[in-house]
Amino acid sequence: MKPALQAVLDVIEADRDHVVALTQDLVRIPSVNPKFQSEQGLHREADVQDRIEEELRPLGFDLDRWDALENRPNVTADLPGSEDKSMILCGHIDVVPVGDSAAWSRDPFGGQLEDGRVWGRGAVDMKGGVAACISAARAIRKAGIELDGRLSIHSVVDEEAGGFGAIDLVERGGTKLARHAIIAEPTWGHVIPAEGGLSWVRVTIFGKQAHAGWRFNALWPQHDSLGRLEPGVNAIELANRFLNALRDFEASRCRRTNHPLLPAGLATINPGTIMGGAGMGPDGNPAVMSNAAMISDVVTMVLDYKFMPQENFGDVQREFEEFIAHFAAMDPWMRENPPKIEWDLWGLHFPPMDTPVDHPLAQTVLTRATELQLAKPEIKGFEAVTDAAHYAGKGVVPVIYGPAGDGFHGDNECVEVGSLIETTKVIAASVLDMCGVRS
C-alpha cells in the first residue's frame, strides 16, 4: 500500500494545478438550480456534466447519463471491481442563486484564482469537492494503480432543492450503489459521519367560515339567543394557539433528544410558511386570502421538521401525531374537526445518517486527513442535510468530507486552493484504503 499511496500522492503533487483548473472550469459554467431562478443562461447543468464526462472518459471510466429531472442530467462513472470493497465519490453540481450581484467583489461566475482561492458561485458548495473527487480518481489512474473494489463517481443535480437528483439515482439501486461513499461537501477538513433527518410536514387547521360582522356571536353571550346566527370558528386564532403549543413541544424535544456529535437542541421544528383564509383551494391551501371580512376556516403551515441521526422516523411521526391529537383534544371544536397532517410534503425527505465513529471509513478518512492536511481534523456532526442522507437511506455507509472556503450560500463564495489539494490527497488515499490495491 505504501508504494501505491506514494505514487498517487506524487501525481497529485506534480500536477497541483489540475484540481484548481477543473474547479475554475466548473464554476465558470453557471448551473443555478432552476427551481430558484428562471433567467436564461443560468441553468447549464448539462454543460457542467459535459465537462465532467470530458474529464473522465479518457481515464477509462464506464459512463452513464440520464435526465433525473427534465433536462437536468445525472452522470455516473465506474471503474470495475469487487462489490465488497466498492466506493462512491459523490457531489452535486447545482448551485444556489448569486443573490445581490452588487455585493460580490468579483464576477460570480468568473472562477478567478486570486489570494490563494478560487472565487465564484459553487466554488466551495460544491464544485471544488466534485473536482477533488475527479482529480483523486485521475491520480490513481495516472499512477497506474489497479483497485480491487469498484470505484464510482456520482455527479448529481438538485441537491439544493431537496436532493431529487440523488434520490432518482439511489432508487435505481443495483450497481448504482456501493458499500461506502464519500460526499465531498465542504467540511473545512473535518470528518462528518452523522447528520440528522428532515421532513417537511404540512399541518392544516380547520375552522368554520362566517361573516366577520357577526364575530361578536362567537365571543360574547347575547341577550336573546333566539334566531342567533351560528358563530364561526376562526382557524387563524386556532393556529396561533397551535404555534404556541408547538414551541413548547419543540423545546421538550430539543431538551431530551441529543447526539454526541451535534449541537444541543438541533431537533428543531421550524414553521417555515403559513397561509390563512377562507375555503380550501385545489392546492391544499386557502382559496381566499385577501378578504378580512371573512372568518378564516383554513390555515396551512409547513414545518421544517428535524430529527436526530439515531431516531427512527416512524417513532418521530407517531410522537408528533400524538402531540397534535392531545392538542386538539383540549378544544371542543378541534375534537370534532382535528388538524390534518401530511408528511414528506412535495416528496422532500432526508433520512438520517449515523455512521459509527469507529467505522473503518470514518477512521480511514480521519487518519488520512490527520496525515495529509495542515489543520487538525475533528469528527463532527453536520447541522444541515446533504445527499449523504439518500445514500444512507439505501444502506450505503457514507461520510462527508471536503474542502474549506467561505461565502457558503452567501456573496463572495470561494474555496481555498491549499485545502482543495489536501482534499484531493485525502480522498485518493481513502479510496486506496477502502477499495484496496491489486498486487
LINFENCOR-V965358 format. One record per residue. N is the residue number from 0. RES is the residue in one small letter. SS is DSSP state (H for helix, E for strand, - for the rest). PHI is phi in degrees with one decimal (none if undefined). BURIAL is # if it has 24 or more other C-alpha atoms within 12 Angstrom, else .. Layout:
n = {N,N}
res = {RES,RES}
ss = {SS,SS}
phi = {PHI,PHI}
burial = {BURIAL,BURIAL}
This chain:
n = {0,1,2,3,4,5,6,7,8,9,10,11,12,13,14,15,16,17,18,19,20,21,22,23,24,25,26,27,28,29,30,31,32,33,34,35,36,37,38,39,40,41,42,43,44,45,46,47,48,49,50,51,52,53,54,55,56,57,58,59,60,61,62,63,64,65,66,67,68,69,70,71,72,73,74,75,76,77,78,79,80,81,82,83,84,85,86,87,88,89,90,91,92,93,94,95,96,97,98,99,100,101,102,103,104,105,106,107,108,109,110,111,112,113,114,115,116,117,118,119,120,121,122,123,124,125,126,127,128,129,130,131,132,133,134,135,136,137,138,139,140,141,142,143,144,145,146,147,148,149,150,151,152,153,154,155,156,157,158,159,160,161,162,163,164,165,166,167,168,169,170,171,172,173,174,175,176,177,178,179,180,181,182,183,184,185,186,187,188,189,190,191,192,193,194,195,196,197,198,199,200,201,202,203,204,205,206,207,208,209,210,211,212,213,214,215,216,217,218,219,220,221,222,223,224,225,226,227,228,229,230,231,232,233,234,235,236,237,238,239,240,241,242,243,244,245,246,247,248,249,250,251,252,253,254,255,256,257,258,259,260,261,262,263,264,265,266,267,268,269,270,271,272,273,274,275,276,277,278,279,280,281,282,283,284,285,286,287,288,289,290,291,292,293,294,295,296,297,298,299,300,301,302,303,304,305,306,307,308,309,310,311,312,313,314,315,316,317,318,319,320,321,322,323,324,325,326,327,328,329,330,331,332,333,334,335,336,337,338,339,340,341,342,343,344,345,346,347,348,349,350,351,352,353,354,355,356,357,358,359,360,361,362,363,364,365,366,367,368,369,370,371,372,373,374,375,376,377,378,379,380,381,382,383,384,385,386,387,388,389,390,391,392,393,394,395,396,397,398,399,400,401,402,403,404,405,406,407,408,409,410,411,412,413,414,415,416,417,418,419,420,421,422,423,424,425,426,427,428,429,430,431,432,433,434,435,436,437,438}
res = {m,k,p,a,l,q,a,v,l,d,v,i,e,a,d,r,d,h,v,v,a,l,t,q,d,l,v,r,i,p,s,v,n,p,k,f,q,s,e,q,g,l,h,r,e,a,d,v,q,d,r,i,e,e,e,l,r,p,l,g,f,d,l,d,r,w,d,a,l,e,n,r,p,n,v,t,a,d,l,p,g,s,e,d,k,s,m,i,l,c,g,h,i,d,v,v,p,v,g,d,s,a,a,w,s,r,d,p,f,g,g,q,l,e,d,g,r,v,w,g,r,g,a,v,d,m,k,g,g,v,a,a,c,i,s,a,a,r,a,i,r,k,a,g,i,e,l,d,g,r,l,s,i,h,s,v,v,d,e,e,a,g,g,f,g,a,i,d,l,v,e,r,g,g,t,k,l,a,r,h,a,i,i,a,e,p,t,w,g,h,v,i,p,a,e,g,g,l,s,w,v,r,v,t,i,f,g,k,q,a,h,a,g,w,r,f,n,a,l,w,p,q,h,d,s,l,g,r,l,e,p,g,v,n,a,i,e,l,a,n,r,f,l,n,a,l,r,d,f,e,a,s,r,c,r,r,t,n,h,p,l,l,p,a,g,l,a,t,i,n,p,g,t,i,m,g,g,a,g,m,g,p,d,g,n,p,a,v,m,s,n,a,a,m,i,s,d,v,v,t,m,v,l,d,y,k,f,m,p,q,e,n,f,g,d,v,q,r,e,f,e,e,f,i,a,h,f,a,a,m,d,p,w,m,r,e,n,p,p,k,i,e,w,d,l,w,g,l,h,f,p,p,m,d,t,p,v,d,h,p,l,a,q,t,v,l,t,r,a,t,e,l,q,l,a,k,p,e,i,k,g,f,e,a,v,t,d,a,a,h,y,a,g,k,g,v,v,p,v,i,y,g,p,a,g,d,g,f,h,g,d,n,e,c,v,e,v,g,s,l,i,e,t,t,k,v,i,a,a,s,v,l,d,m,c,g,v,r,s}
ss = {-,H,H,H,H,H,H,H,H,H,H,H,H,H,-,-,H,H,H,H,H,H,H,H,H,H,H,-,-,-,E,E,-,-,-,-,-,-,-,-,-,-,E,-,H,H,H,H,H,H,H,H,H,H,H,H,H,-,-,-,-,E,E,E,E,E,E,E,E,-,-,E,E,E,E,E,E,E,E,-,-,E,E,E,E,E,E,E,E,E,E,E,-,-,E,-,-,-,-,-,H,H,H,-,-,-,-,-,-,-,-,-,E,E,-,-,E,E,E,-,-,-,H,H,H,H,H,H,H,H,H,H,H,H,H,H,H,H,H,H,H,H,-,-,-,-,E,-,E,E,E,E,E,E,E,E,-,-,H,H,H,-,-,H,H,H,H,H,H,H,H,H,-,H,H,H,-,-,-,E,E,E,E,-,-,-,-,-,-,-,E,E,E,E,E,-,E,E,E,E,E,E,E,E,E,E,-,E,-,E,E,H,H,H,-,H,H,H,H,-,-,-,-,-,-,-,-,-,-,-,-,-,E,-,H,H,H,H,H,H,H,H,H,H,H,H,H,H,H,H,H,H,H,H,H,H,-,-,-,-,-,-,-,-,-,-,-,-,E,E,E,E,E,E,E,E,E,E,E,E,-,-,-,-,-,E,E,E,-,-,-,-,-,E,E,-,-,E,E,E,E,E,E,E,E,E,E,-,-,-,-,-,H,H,H,H,H,H,H,H,H,H,H,H,H,H,H,H,H,-,-,H,H,H,H,H,-,-,-,E,E,E,-,-,H,H,H,-,E,E,-,-,E,E,-,-,-,-,-,H,H,H,H,H,H,H,H,H,H,H,H,H,-,-,-,-,-,-,E,E,E,E,-,-,-,-,-,H,H,H,H,H,-,-,-,-,E,E,E,E,-,-,-,-,E,E,-,-,-,-,-,-,-,E,E,E,H,H,H,H,H,H,H,H,H,H,H,H,H,H,H,H,H,H,H,-,E,-,-}
phi = {none,-60.6,-61.4,-64.2,-62.1,-63.3,-62.0,-67.5,-63.2,-63.6,-63.7,-62.1,-67.3,-69.3,-125.2,-59.1,-73.4,-62.6,-65.3,-68.7,-64.6,-66.3,-59.2,-59.7,-58.2,-68.2,-64.7,-72.6,-104.1,-60.9,-138.9,-65.7,-58.3,-66.3,-71.3,-103.2,-150.3,-107.8,-62.3,-66.1,88.0,-98.4,-108.9,-102.6,-59.9,-61.6,-69.1,-61.6,-64.8,-58.7,-65.6,-67.8,-62.4,-58.3,-76.0,-89.0,-58.6,-66.7,-86.9,88.3,-73.5,-86.2,-98.7,-136.4,-145.6,-156.7,-81.9,-74.3,-132.0,-56.9,57.6,-132.5,-87.0,-90.8,-132.4,-122.6,-136.7,-130.7,-108.2,-65.9,171.1,-70.1,-78.3,-61.5,-115.8,-74.7,-147.2,-113.3,-112.1,-128.7,-156.0,-105.5,-111.0,-78.8,-130.2,-81.5,-61.8,-66.4,82.7,-78.0,-64.3,-67.6,-80.7,-88.6,-88.1,-138.1,-59.5,-59.8,-119.7,-86.9,60.3,-65.2,-105.9,-145.7,56.0,71.7,-139.8,-98.3,-107.7,141.7,-63.7,92.8,-58.6,-100.0,-123.9,-140.6,-67.8,-62.8,-65.1,-61.4,-62.3,-63.8,-60.8,-65.7,-66.2,-64.3,-64.0,-61.1,-63.9,-61.7,-68.5,-65.5,-79.6,76.1,-85.6,-101.8,-82.4,-78.6,-92.8,-68.3,-111.8,-123.3,-116.2,-115.3,-116.2,-121.6,-105.3,74.4,-60.6,-68.4,-118.0,125.3,78.7,-73.3,-68.1,-66.0,-59.7,-60.3,-65.6,-70.0,-67.2,-71.0,59.9,57.1,-77.2,-72.1,-102.7,-156.3,-70.8,-135.1,-152.2,-109.8,-100.7,-89.6,-64.5,-66.3,-126.4,59.8,82.7,-88.4,-107.2,-117.5,-98.4,-142.1,-149.4,-74.0,-89.8,-152.6,-136.0,-95.5,-125.0,-103.3,-109.3,-110.3,-109.2,-106.2,-119.5,-130.9,-69.1,-162.1,-80.5,-64.8,-63.6,-105.4,-57.7,-56.7,-61.1,-87.3,-109.4,-128.3,-65.2,-102.3,-61.8,-136.7,-82.0,-63.9,76.3,-64.9,-65.1,-64.5,-69.1,-82.6,-127.1,-82.5,-66.9,-66.1,-68.6,-63.6,-65.4,-62.2,-63.8,-62.0,-62.8,-65.1,-66.5,-61.8,-61.6,-67.8,-62.9,-58.8,-61.6,-63.3,-61.5,-65.4,-71.3,-108.7,-119.5,-137.7,-138.4,-63.2,-96.6,-119.7,-61.1,-63.2,82.6,-78.0,-79.7,-87.2,-129.8,-92.6,-72.3,-87.1,-137.7,-145.7,-133.7,-131.9,174.3,-120.4,78.8,-93.8,-83.1,-66.0,-89.5,84.8,-113.7,-56.2,-80.3,-118.9,-127.9,-132.0,-125.4,-74.6,-82.1,-109.8,-75.6,-63.2,-117.2,-143.4,-132.0,-118.2,-129.3,-105.2,-108.7,-89.2,-104.3,-94.6,-138.7,-85.0,-56.1,-88.7,-85.0,-86.2,-63.4,-60.8,-66.4,-62.1,-61.6,-62.0,-61.8,-67.6,-65.5,-67.0,-59.8,-59.9,-63.0,-67.7,-61.9,-65.7,-65.8,-80.5,-123.5,-57.9,-66.3,-71.4,-60.3,-91.1,-133.9,-68.4,-60.7,-101.3,-119.7,-125.7,-86.5,52.5,-56.6,58.0,78.0,-82.5,-155.5,-114.6,-63.5,-76.1,-121.5,-143.4,-68.3,-58.2,-59.1,-90.1,-65.4,-53.9,-66.2,-60.6,-69.6,-64.3,-63.6,-62.4,-61.9,-67.9,-65.6,-63.1,-75.9,-111.9,-119.6,-70.5,-77.3,-69.8,-80.0,-122.9,-91.4,-138.0,-98.7,-107.9,-75.0,-97.4,-129.0,-138.8,-65.6,-54.2,-58.6,-70.0,-69.6,-60.0,-64.4,-105.4,92.2,-75.6,-95.0,-107.2,-137.2,-99.1,-154.9,-165.7,-80.0,-106.5,-176.3,-152.3,73.6,-58.5,62.9,-124.6,-92.0,53.4,-66.3,-156.6,-129.1,-79.2,-61.7,-58.5,-68.5,-58.6,-68.5,-61.2,-60.8,-59.2,-65.6,-65.0,-64.6,-60.8,-63.9,-66.9,-63.3,-59.4,-62.9,-81.8,-82.5,79.1,-119.4,-75.8,-80.1}
burial = {.,.,.,#,#,.,#,#,#,.,#,#,#,.,.,#,#,#,#,#,#,#,#,#,#,#,#,#,#,#,#,#,#,#,#,.,.,.,.,.,.,#,#,#,#,#,#,#,#,#,#,#,#,.,#,#,#,.,#,.,#,.,#,#,#,.,.,#,#,.,.,#,#,#,#,#,#,#,#,#,.,#,#,.,#,#,#,#,#,#,#,#,#,#,#,#,#,#,.,.,.,.,.,.,.,.,#,#,#,#,#,#,#,.,.,.,#,#,#,#,#,#,#,#,#,#,#,#,#,#,#,#,#,#,#,#,#,#,#,#,#,#,#,.,#,#,#,#,#,#,#,#,#,#,#,#,#,#,#,#,#,#,#,#,#,#,#,#,#,#,.,.,.,.,#,#,#,#,#,#,#,#,#,#,#,#,#,#,#,#,#,#,#,#,#,#,#,#,#,#,#,#,#,#,#,#,#,#,#,#,#,#,.,.,#,.,.,.,.,.,.,.,.,.,.,.,.,.,.,.,#,#,#,#,#,#,.,#,#,.,.,#,#,.,.,#,.,.,#,#,.,.,#,#,.,.,#,#,#,.,#,#,.,.,.,#,#,#,#,#,#,.,.,#,#,#,#,#,#,#,.,.,.,#,#,#,.,.,#,.,.,.,.,#,#,#,#,#,#,#,#,#,#,#,#,#,#,#,#,#,#,.,#,.,.,#,#,.,.,#,#,.,#,#,.,.,#,#,.,.,.,.,.,#,.,.,.,#,#,.,#,#,#,#,.,.,.,#,#,#,#,#,#,#,#,#,#,.,.,#,#,#,#,#,#,#,#,#,#,#,.,#,#,.,.,.,#,#,#,#,#,#,#,#,#,#,#,#,#,#,#,#,#,#,#,#,#,#,#,#,#,#,#,#,#,#,#,#,#,#,#,#,#,#,#,#,#,#,#,#,#,#,#,#,#,#,#,#,#,#,#,#,#,#,#,#,#,.,.}
